[in-house]
Amino acid sequence: MGLFDKHLAYRDAYKAIQDAGADPFKVRFDAVHSPTEGVVDGRPTILLGTNNYLGLTFDEEAIAASVKAVQERGTGTTGSRIANGSFEAHVELEQDLAKFYGRKHAMVFTTGYQANLGVLSTLVGRGDHLILDADSHASIYDASRLGQAEVIRFRHNDPEDLAKRLRRLGDAPGERLIVVEGVYSMIGDVAPLKEIAAVKRELGGYLLVDEAHSMGVLGATGRGLAEAAGVEDDVDFIVGTFSKSLGAIGGFCVSNLDDFDVMRVVCRPYMFTASLPPAVVASTITALRRMIEQPQLRDRLNHNAKRLYDGLTSLGFHTGPTASPVVATTMPDQERAIAMWNALLHAGVYLNLALPPATPDSRPLLRASVSAAHTDEQIDAVLKTFAEIGAALGVIAPLKRARA
């Protein structure tokens, strides 16, 4: 027996993917010229799988702020937030986030994964109840293991099933924390948050919304699904990330609960991780301001998402339930999913290949994430490539040829 024997099934599955001529886990980005264009494995490529929703990775003001910060503050903090890792910019970013969300408190983490890991594992532990949507992100499930609360899963986006499971708890001791996501990252569907908030009001507990893929995307000011659904007062905690709409890295949590600040001295993933580098904090502060100043970016993003979604649907592809910046195409089988992903990449279109068991309902997916920076011409070029390859592989009906 060896240390890796428990993973042999995954090794064999990975080898099968490689034998099919594709390796989605080792794609090499030789150059990135803009939020939507790069060179991948030596080929000019349209980038359609980066989560760069507002295209702010190349924002000139954010870049300038980042360069200035690294020149004035160095390349890193070399310490955690409870040691030497709280620079003035970290505090400024937390204040900006609290103001943006209209909350008393904000904490910044080094990654979005750590934000979920730290917040959830600290809020609920042994004897408490963590009530999760079944399609929750891996970071949420990992947090449940670290915190050791009882995990209760309810059917994806099903408020009635949530209510049923809360009623089953009855008067059982322990706190109850309901966790949902704003936009689910795999197929881009949106939580029925208004109905979930109503269940919480009726049956009690706390509500946390992970707005990683909905910050900057939904809501009148970009605060996410809670704002769009009009239930911000019902949401006790909002967790998010800087690696999507803000084009950086890092995570955060905001809340109005009075004792929230105690998290700084009991949340282990916050306490024992080096803090974000000054350059990242500076670019994030600037990107947040730029996002607020430019609501037209959300309008453009929604236009692009609808253009891609409607185009794929009209071609005969099986797409997700709604047009969101995450546009997923369900493939008939794993073999054609791998073949189509590989063919798209060689044709100059990069997007994400998602395979079971990481996908809902064990269906292979091609996952696109649209950016406000995409042009109509780029999206039309993507649709043309999808149509040609999809027809050649039998994923959609053969293309009708125009008569001479």
C-alpha positions as CSV (number, residue, x, y, z in Angstrom):
1,M,0.0,0.0,0.0
2,G,1.2,3.5,-0.8
3,L,0.1,7.0,0.1
4,F,-1.4,7.6,-3.3
5,D,-3.2,4.3,-3.7
6,K,-6.5,5.8,-2.5
7,H,-6.3,8.1,-5.6
8,L,-5.7,5.5,-8.2
9,A,-9.2,5.7,-9.7
10,Y,-8.7,9.4,-10.3
11,R,-5.2,8.8,-11.7
12,D,-6.7,6.3,-14.2
13,A,-9.5,8.7,-15.1
14,Y,-7.0,11.5,-15.6
15,K,-4.9,9.3,-17.9
16,A,-7.9,8.5,-20.0
17,I,-8.4,12.2,-20.5
18,Q,-4.8,12.6,-21.5
19,D,-5.0,9.6,-23.9
20,A,-7.9,11.3,-25.6
21,G,-5.5,14.1,-26.6
22,A,-6.5,16.7,-24.1
23,D,-5.2,17.9,-20.7
24,P,-7.5,20.6,-19.3
25,F,-5.4,20.8,-16.1
26,K,-2.1,21.8,-17.9
27,V,-3.2,24.4,-20.3
28,R,-0.3,26.9,-20.8
29,F,-1.0,30.6,-21.2
30,D,2.0,31.9,-23.1
31,A,0.7,35.5,-23.1
32,V,-2.4,37.4,-22.0
33,H,-2.9,40.6,-24.1
34,S,-6.2,41.7,-22.7
35,P,-9.1,40.3,-20.7
36,T,-10.3,38.5,-23.8
37,E,-7.3,37.7,-25.9
38,G,-4.1,35.7,-25.3
39,V,-1.7,33.1,-26.6
40,V,-2.5,29.6,-25.3
41,D,-0.2,26.7,-26.1
42,G,1.3,28.8,-28.9
43,R,-2.0,29.8,-30.6
44,P,-3.8,33.1,-30.6
45,T,-6.9,32.5,-28.5
46,I,-10.2,34.1,-27.5
47,L,-10.4,33.8,-23.7
48,L,-13.8,32.6,-22.7
49,G,-13.1,30.8,-19.4
50,T,-11.4,33.2,-17.0
51,N,-14.2,34.6,-14.7
52,N,-13.0,38.1,-15.7
53,Y,-16.5,39.4,-15.7
54,L,-15.9,43.1,-15.8
55,G,-12.6,43.0,-17.6
56,L,-10.8,44.9,-14.9
57,T,-7.5,42.9,-15.0
58,F,-6.2,45.4,-17.5
59,D,-7.8,48.5,-16.0
60,E,-5.1,51.2,-16.3
61,E,-5.9,52.8,-13.0
62,A,-5.8,49.5,-11.1
63,I,-2.5,48.6,-12.8
64,A,-1.0,52.0,-11.9
65,A,-2.1,51.6,-8.2
66,S,-0.6,48.2,-8.1
67,V,2.8,49.3,-9.5
68,K,2.9,52.3,-7.1
69,A,2.1,50.0,-4.1
70,V,4.8,47.5,-4.9
71,Q,7.4,50.3,-5.3
72,E,6.4,51.9,-2.0
73,R,5.5,48.9,0.1
74,G,7.5,46.0,-1.4
75,T,6.4,42.7,-2.8
76,G,4.7,41.2,0.2
77,T,3.8,41.6,3.9
78,T,5.6,38.4,5.0
79,G,3.1,38.1,7.9
80,S,-0.5,37.4,8.9
81,R,-3.1,39.9,9.8
82,I,-2.6,39.3,13.5
83,A,1.1,39.9,13.3
84,N,2.8,42.3,10.9
85,G,0.4,41.8,8.0
86,S,-2.1,44.6,8.4
87,F,-0.9,47.6,6.3
88,E,-3.0,50.7,6.1
89,A,-4.3,49.6,2.7
90,H,-5.8,46.4,4.2
91,V,-7.7,48.5,6.6
92,E,-8.8,50.8,3.9
93,L,-10.0,48.0,1.7
94,E,-12.1,46.6,4.6
95,Q,-13.6,50.0,5.2
96,D,-14.4,50.4,1.5
97,L,-16.1,47.0,1.4
98,A,-18.2,47.7,4.6
99,K,-19.3,51.0,3.1
100,F,-20.1,49.4,-0.3
101,Y,-22.3,46.8,1.3
102,G,-23.7,49.0,3.9
103,R,-22.4,46.8,6.8
104,K,-20.7,47.5,10.0
105,H,-17.9,45.0,9.6
106,A,-15.6,43.6,6.9
107,M,-12.8,41.1,7.0
108,V,-10.4,40.5,4.1
109,F,-8.8,37.0,3.5
110,T,-5.9,36.0,1.3
111,T,-8.2,33.9,-1.0
112,G,-11.9,33.5,-1.6
113,Y,-11.5,29.8,-0.7
114,Q,-10.1,30.8,2.7
115,A,-12.9,33.3,3.2
116,N,-15.5,30.4,3.1
117,L,-13.2,28.0,4.9
118,G,-12.5,30.5,7.7
119,V,-15.9,32.1,8.2
120,L,-18.0,28.9,8.0
121,S,-15.7,26.7,10.2
122,T,-15.6,29.5,12.8
123,L,-19.3,30.4,12.9
124,V,-20.6,26.8,13.3
125,G,-18.9,23.9,15.0
126,R,-19.7,20.7,16.8
127,G,-23.3,20.7,18.0
128,D,-24.4,23.2,15.4
129,H,-26.2,22.7,12.0
130,L,-24.8,23.8,8.6
131,I,-27.7,23.7,6.1
132,L,-26.2,23.7,2.6
133,D,-27.5,23.8,-0.9
134,A,-26.5,20.4,-2.4
135,D,-24.6,22.1,-5.2
136,S,-22.4,24.2,-2.9
137,H,-18.8,25.0,-3.8
138,A,-16.0,22.8,-2.6
139,S,-14.8,25.5,-0.2
140,I,-18.1,25.3,1.6
141,Y,-18.0,21.6,2.0
142,D,-14.3,21.7,3.1
143,A,-15.3,24.3,5.7
144,S,-18.0,21.9,7.0
145,R,-15.3,19.3,7.6
146,L,-13.0,21.7,9.4
147,G,-15.8,23.1,11.6
148,Q,-17.4,19.7,12.4
149,A,-20.9,21.0,12.4
150,E,-23.7,18.6,11.4
151,V,-24.2,19.0,7.6
152,I,-27.7,19.0,6.3
153,R,-28.1,19.2,2.5
154,F,-31.2,20.4,0.8
155,R,-32.1,20.0,-2.9
156,H,-30.5,22.5,-5.2
157,N,-32.5,25.8,-5.3
158,D,-35.4,24.2,-3.5
159,P,-36.8,26.4,-0.7
160,E,-39.5,23.9,0.1
161,D,-36.9,21.2,0.8
162,L,-34.9,23.7,2.9
163,A,-38.0,24.4,5.0
164,K,-38.8,20.7,5.4
165,R,-35.3,20.0,6.7
166,L,-35.4,23.0,9.1
167,R,-38.7,21.7,10.5
168,R,-37.2,18.3,11.0
169,L,-34.7,19.9,13.3
170,G,-37.5,21.1,15.5
171,D,-36.1,22.3,18.9
172,A,-32.8,20.5,18.5
173,P,-30.0,22.4,20.3
174,G,-27.3,24.3,18.3
175,E,-27.1,27.2,15.9
176,R,-28.4,26.9,12.3
177,L,-26.6,28.5,9.4
178,I,-28.1,28.4,6.0
179,V,-25.6,28.7,3.1
180,V,-26.4,29.4,-0.6
181,E,-24.6,31.0,-3.5
182,G,-25.7,33.9,-5.6
183,V,-24.8,32.6,-8.9
184,Y,-23.7,28.9,-9.0
185,S,-20.4,28.7,-10.8
186,M,-20.9,25.5,-12.8
187,I,-24.0,26.3,-14.9
188,G,-24.7,29.9,-13.9
189,D,-28.1,29.4,-12.3
190,V,-29.3,31.9,-9.6
191,A,-30.5,31.0,-6.2
192,P,-34.2,31.7,-5.4
193,L,-33.0,34.0,-2.6
194,K,-36.2,35.8,-1.9
195,E,-37.9,32.5,-1.2
196,I,-35.0,31.2,0.9
197,A,-35.0,34.4,2.9
198,A,-38.7,33.9,3.6
199,V,-38.0,30.4,4.9
200,K,-35.2,31.8,7.2
201,R,-37.6,34.5,8.5
202,E,-40.3,31.9,9.3
203,L,-38.1,29.1,10.7
204,G,-35.1,30.9,12.1
205,G,-31.4,30.6,11.8
206,Y,-28.7,32.7,10.1
207,L,-28.2,33.2,6.3
208,L,-24.9,33.4,4.5
209,V,-24.7,34.1,0.8
210,D,-21.6,33.4,-1.2
211,E,-21.6,36.2,-3.9
212,A,-18.4,35.2,-5.5
213,H,-19.9,35.0,-9.0
214,S,-22.6,37.6,-8.5
215,M,-20.6,40.6,-7.0
216,G,-20.3,43.2,-9.8
217,V,-22.8,41.2,-11.9
218,L,-26.2,41.5,-10.2
219,G,-28.0,44.3,-8.4
220,A,-28.5,47.9,-9.1
221,T,-25.0,48.8,-7.7
222,G,-23.3,45.4,-8.2
223,R,-23.7,44.2,-4.6
224,G,-25.0,40.9,-5.9
225,L,-28.0,38.7,-5.7
226,A,-29.1,39.9,-2.2
227,E,-29.4,43.4,-3.6
228,A,-31.1,42.2,-6.8
229,A,-33.6,40.2,-4.8
230,G,-34.3,43.0,-2.3
231,V,-33.4,40.8,0.8
232,E,-30.2,42.4,2.0
233,D,-31.6,42.9,5.5
234,D,-32.3,39.1,5.7
235,V,-28.7,38.2,4.9
236,D,-26.5,38.0,7.9
237,F,-23.2,37.3,6.1
238,I,-22.0,38.0,2.6
239,V,-18.8,36.2,1.4
240,G,-17.1,37.1,-1.8
241,T,-13.9,37.1,-3.8
242,F,-11.7,39.6,-5.6
243,S,-10.7,37.0,-8.3
244,K,-13.8,37.4,-10.5
245,S,-15.3,40.9,-11.1
246,L,-12.4,42.7,-9.4
247,G,-9.7,41.0,-11.4
248,A,-7.3,40.2,-8.5
249,I,-7.1,37.6,-5.8
250,G,-8.5,37.5,-2.2
251,G,-11.7,37.1,-0.4
252,F,-13.9,38.9,2.2
253,C,-16.9,38.6,4.5
254,V,-19.2,41.5,5.5
255,S,-21.7,41.5,8.3
256,N,-23.8,43.7,10.6
257,L,-23.7,41.4,13.6
258,D,-22.2,43.2,16.6
259,D,-19.7,40.6,17.7
260,F,-18.3,39.9,14.2
261,D,-14.9,41.4,15.0
262,V,-14.1,38.5,17.4
263,M,-13.5,36.5,14.2
264,R,-10.1,38.1,13.9
265,V,-8.8,36.2,16.9
266,V,-10.6,32.9,16.5
267,C,-10.7,32.3,12.7
268,R,-7.7,30.1,12.0
269,P,-7.5,30.5,8.2
270,Y,-7.4,34.3,8.8
271,M,-4.9,34.2,11.7
272,F,-2.3,31.8,10.3
273,T,-2.0,32.9,6.7
274,A,0.2,35.7,5.3
275,S,-1.9,38.6,4.2
276,L,-2.5,39.9,0.7
277,P,0.5,41.7,-0.9
278,P,0.3,45.5,-1.1
279,A,0.1,45.4,-4.9
280,V,-3.0,43.2,-4.9
281,V,-4.7,45.3,-2.2
282,A,-4.1,48.5,-4.1
283,S,-5.4,47.1,-7.4
284,T,-8.5,45.7,-5.6
285,I,-9.3,49.0,-3.9
286,T,-9.1,50.7,-7.3
287,A,-11.0,48.0,-9.1
288,L,-13.8,48.3,-6.5
289,R,-14.0,52.0,-7.1
290,R,-13.9,51.5,-10.9
291,M,-16.7,49.0,-10.7
292,I,-18.9,51.4,-8.7
293,E,-18.1,54.2,-11.2
294,Q,-18.9,52.2,-14.3
295,P,-22.4,50.6,-14.1
296,Q,-22.2,50.4,-17.9
297,L,-19.8,47.4,-17.5
298,R,-22.7,45.4,-16.0
299,D,-24.9,46.4,-18.9
300,R,-22.3,45.3,-21.4
301,L,-21.7,42.1,-19.5
302,N,-25.4,41.2,-19.6
303,H,-25.5,42.0,-23.3
304,N,-22.6,39.7,-24.0
305,A,-24.0,36.9,-21.9
306,K,-27.4,37.0,-23.6
307,R,-25.7,37.1,-27.0
308,L,-23.7,34.0,-26.3
309,Y,-26.5,32.2,-24.5
310,D,-29.1,32.9,-27.2
311,G,-26.6,32.0,-30.0
312,L,-25.7,28.6,-28.5
313,T,-29.4,27.9,-27.8
314,S,-30.4,28.7,-31.3
315,L,-27.7,26.4,-32.7
316,G,-29.2,23.5,-30.8
317,F,-26.8,23.2,-27.8
318,H,-28.2,22.4,-24.4
319,T,-27.5,25.4,-22.2
320,G,-28.2,26.3,-18.6
321,P,-31.6,27.5,-17.3
322,T,-30.8,31.3,-17.5
323,A,-28.6,33.7,-19.4
324,S,-25.9,34.7,-16.8
325,P,-22.2,35.4,-17.3
326,V,-21.6,31.7,-16.7
327,V,-22.9,30.0,-19.8
328,A,-22.7,26.2,-19.6
329,T,-23.3,23.8,-22.5
330,T,-24.2,20.2,-21.5
331,M,-22.5,17.6,-23.6
332,P,-24.0,14.2,-24.5
333,D,-21.1,12.2,-23.1
334,Q,-17.6,12.6,-21.7
335,E,-15.8,11.5,-24.9
336,R,-17.4,14.2,-27.0
337,A,-17.0,16.8,-24.2
338,I,-13.3,16.2,-24.2
339,A,-13.1,16.1,-28.0
340,M,-15.0,19.3,-28.4
341,W,-13.1,21.1,-25.7
342,N,-9.8,20.1,-27.4
343,A,-11.0,21.0,-30.8
344,L,-12.2,24.5,-29.6
345,L,-8.8,25.1,-28.0
346,H,-7.0,24.2,-31.2
347,A,-9.4,26.5,-33.1
348,G,-8.5,29.4,-30.8
349,V,-11.3,29.4,-28.2
350,Y,-10.4,28.7,-24.5
351,L,-13.1,27.7,-22.1
352,N,-13.4,25.3,-19.2
353,L,-14.0,21.6,-19.4
354,A,-16.0,20.3,-16.4
355,L,-16.4,16.5,-15.9
356,P,-18.2,14.4,-13.3
357,P,-18.1,14.1,-10.3
358,A,-17.5,17.9,-10.2
359,T,-20.6,18.7,-12.3
360,P,-24.3,18.8,-11.3
361,D,-26.2,15.6,-12.1
362,S,-23.0,14.0,-13.3
363,R,-23.2,15.6,-16.7
364,P,-20.0,16.7,-18.6
365,L,-20.1,20.4,-19.4
366,L,-18.3,23.1,-21.4
367,R,-18.3,26.1,-19.2
368,A,-17.9,29.6,-20.6
369,S,-17.6,32.8,-18.5
370,V,-18.3,36.0,-20.4
371,S,-16.6,39.3,-19.9
372,A,-17.8,42.9,-20.4
373,A,-14.7,43.2,-22.5
374,H,-15.8,40.8,-25.1
375,T,-16.8,42.3,-28.4
376,D,-19.8,41.3,-30.5
377,E,-17.3,40.1,-33.2
378,Q,-15.5,37.9,-30.7
379,I,-18.7,36.3,-29.5
380,D,-19.9,35.8,-33.1
381,A,-16.6,34.1,-33.9
382,V,-17.0,31.8,-30.9
383,L,-20.5,30.9,-32.0
384,K,-19.3,30.1,-35.5
385,T,-16.5,27.8,-34.1
386,F,-19.0,26.1,-31.8
387,A,-21.4,25.5,-34.7
388,E,-18.7,23.9,-36.9
389,I,-17.2,21.7,-34.3
390,G,-20.4,20.8,-32.7
391,A,-21.9,19.6,-36.0
392,A,-18.7,17.7,-36.9
393,L,-18.8,15.8,-33.6
394,G,-22.6,15.1,-33.7
395,V,-23.3,17.3,-30.7
396,I,-25.8,19.3,-32.7
397,A,-27.5,18.7,-36.0
398,P,-25.4,19.1,-39.2
399,L,-25.2,22.7,-40.4
400,K,-27.5,23.7,-43.3
401,R,-25.4,24.8,-46.2
402,A,-26.6,27.7,-48.3
403,R,-27.5,26.9,-51.9
404,A,-25.2,28.1,-54.6
